[in-house]
Amino acid sequence: MDPIRRLVHLRGSVRPAADPDSLRRHRHRHGATDTTAAPTGPADHSQARPRRPFLEPHPHHPRPARRDRDAPAIAWFRVPSGRLDDDGPVFLLIHGVGLSHRSFSRLARELSPHGAVIAPDLPGFGSAPGARRGLSIEEMAQALLPRLDRGTIGHRGLVVLGHSLGAEVAIEIARLRPALTLGVVLVGPVVDPEASSAFGQARRLLIDMLQEPPLTGAMVARDYIRGGLLSFAAGVTSMLRYTTADRISSVTAPVLVMRGARDPVAPAPWVARLHHSAPGGYTAEIANAVHNVVHSHPRAVADDVVDFAMALVGPSRRCGPGAPSPAPVTAERLRGTVAD
């Protein structure tokens, strides 16, 4: 069975039932025989198909209460992939500024056959309450560590994928927990020094929003509205203060840097600089995509991420349909045109 269909967290709507007396009056006026009877058992909703999210709240890490805001709180989500006991990697997906785990809803489906998938809502975004003060990127990463240190990852290792601001948090996770980290994937990383101000980033984000596909744009707008202006502004401030190009040089795990070919937030020269700064770095570019490529082009992103991850875990530990078919990752295969 598709693991996504096993989710227990449902979201949908139920139309209120009609009043039986009004149905009898209606049928009497129109000459119909009254066959209405009071229900004798539970209603049959077997034909109902409520929409289900691809990431469900983690059963052992419920959504934090909003009244407890003294410490950074994380809301954890997962795809129950059915591969929690095998040797596949654990994919940790970290969202960008103003967004939430929903930005990975499509990518999570593509990655789940190849390993466990977990995704947090960072403090102040999505379902996670904000802290009493703005948090630095380092503090956001520290807030994720208690979940990662509980021993459930073990020998499987983490493939840490961060998008936009999440790329900065991913770098910090890799720096703080090198023994847990198999590899790091930076998608649309920030902040390009050529636009290292709030105005510069806002301008690029606006250009990007005008080019995003309608469904991706709607997802972004919904998360922006839900998170609110204060959380967004605090996230941008933290994002601008983090020195990505300097920190990435201290990451010991292999790094894959990705971008959409038309991404105005992470232009090609900036991605090439990060690629050359990262030890053992690779690059990949997704054609016809802009900044939110993890939502708009999930299959193309997953193809490169899975190839990268499976080369790291080795042939004996590959899983998923058709394993061990993925070819090893090579610079020629992933580099594309960004770093040439």
DAKA-V906142 format. One record per helix or strand of 3 or more residues. SS is the DSSP state (h for helix, s for strand). FROM is the first residue (numbers start at 1). TO is the last residue. Records with the same first field share a line. If there is no record, write none. Layout:
SS = FROM-TO + FROM-TO
//
This chain:
h = 3-6 + 20-29 + 101-114 + 137-148 + 154-156 + 165-176 + 193-195 + 198-209 + 214-227 + 229-241 + 244-250 + 268-277 + 293-296 + 298-313 + 315-317 + 331-335
s = 75-79 + 89-94 + 115-121 + 158-163 + 181-187 + 254-260 + 281-286
//
